[in-house]
Amino acid sequence: MTTVFDTKFSPIDIEARRKLDLHAGDAVRVWQKIKEGDKTRLQAFEGLVLARKHGMEAGATFTVRKVSDGIGVERIFPLYSPVIEKIEILRRGNIRRAKLYYVREKAQSEARRKMKQTLYTAPKEEAPSE
């Protein structure tokens, strides 16, 4: 006596998420369901994947960083969360590290360098025309 159960326990396609080849250095767009009152809408978070943790386990996560209005914003998304509608890989990264945490300091030092350039370059005074 064999019984076949075709019940689905999760509202997401776990196999599709498992096959998603997501690595650090990839540029992704994560579509997340946002509930406002009785309505739900989709909101995109687009950025660079800094890290992928816990492999293919149920608690697998990935960290995405973007710069919004000159401020770095990072979010940690659970890979198998039903709140995430879809994950689009926009561009593959060609990197040699598993975690890209050094990007935080690199962005800070670059912003500091730009601020120094704007502070120390005084505007040239024009000679009055006669």
N, C-alpha and C positions, 0 to 999 in steps of 0.2 A: 504494500500500500504506500504509494508516494503521493504526497500533496505538494502542490506548487503554490507558493504565495507570491503574488505580484503586488504586494502592498508597498507603497512608497512612504518612508518614515520622515523624509525631509522635504521641505518645499523647494529646495534647490537641487540642481543636477550635480551631485557630488563627483561623479566620474568626469564630467566636463571641467570642473574646477581642478581636479587632480591632474588632468592632462594639460592644463594651462601651464605653459613653460615660462614661468615668471622668474626673472633673476634680478639681482642688483644691477643698476645701471640702465635698466629699461625705462623708457618714458611711457607712462600708462595714463589712462583716463578711467576712473572708478565711478560708476553710476550708483548712487546710493538713494534709497527710498527715505524721504523725509515726511513725517506725519505732522500736519498742522491742523489741529482741531479734528474734524471728521474727514478731511481730505488728505490724500497722499500725492506727493510729486517726486520727480527725480531730480537730483542735483549731482553735477559732475565735479570731481576733484581730480585735477590733472597735474602730474608732476613726475619727479624722478624717484624710482624705487631705490631706497638706501639699503634696505636689509630685508631678508626673508628668513624667518625663524621657525623652528619646530617642524621642518620638513613637510611630510604629507599627513601628519597627525590631525586629530580633530581640532586641536588648539593652534593650528598653523596661523601665523600672522605675517604681514608684510608692512613695511614703513614707507610712506610716500611723502616727499618734500616738494613744496612749491614756494615761489616767492610772490607774494601778493602785496602790492603797493610798497615795495622795498623791504618788506618784513618776511622772513622765512617762516613758513607754516608747515608743521609736520603732523601727520595723522597715522595712527596704527590701525590697520584694518584686519579683522579676522577673515581668513581666506574662505571659510565655509559658512559665513554669516548669511542668513536669509534677508538681511537688510540690504545687502549688496545685490543690485539687479544684474549688472554685468561689468566685466573688466575688459577694457580694450587696450591692447598693446600697440602703441603708436610707433615706437622706434626701438629697435634692439640696441643694447649697449655693448660696446667692445671694451671690457674692463678686465683687470687681473686681480680684483679683490672680491671677497665674499660680502663684506660690509663696507659701505661708503660713508662712514661717519666723518671722515676728514673733510667732506664737502662743506660741513657747517663752518669750520674755521676758515676754510678757503674763501667762502662767501663773505665772512666778516672782514677778513684782511683786505679783500678786494674793495669792499664798501669804504673801509677806512682810507685806503689809498686814493679813491676817487674824491673823498671829502677833503683830503690834504691838497689835492690838485686844485680844487675849486677855491679853497681858502687862500692859497699862496699865489694864485695867479690873479693879481690885481688888474682891474680894467685900465687900459691905456687912456690917458687924457689926451684929448684932441686939442690942437692949437686953434685958438679963435681965428676964424676967417675974417678978413678985412674987406 
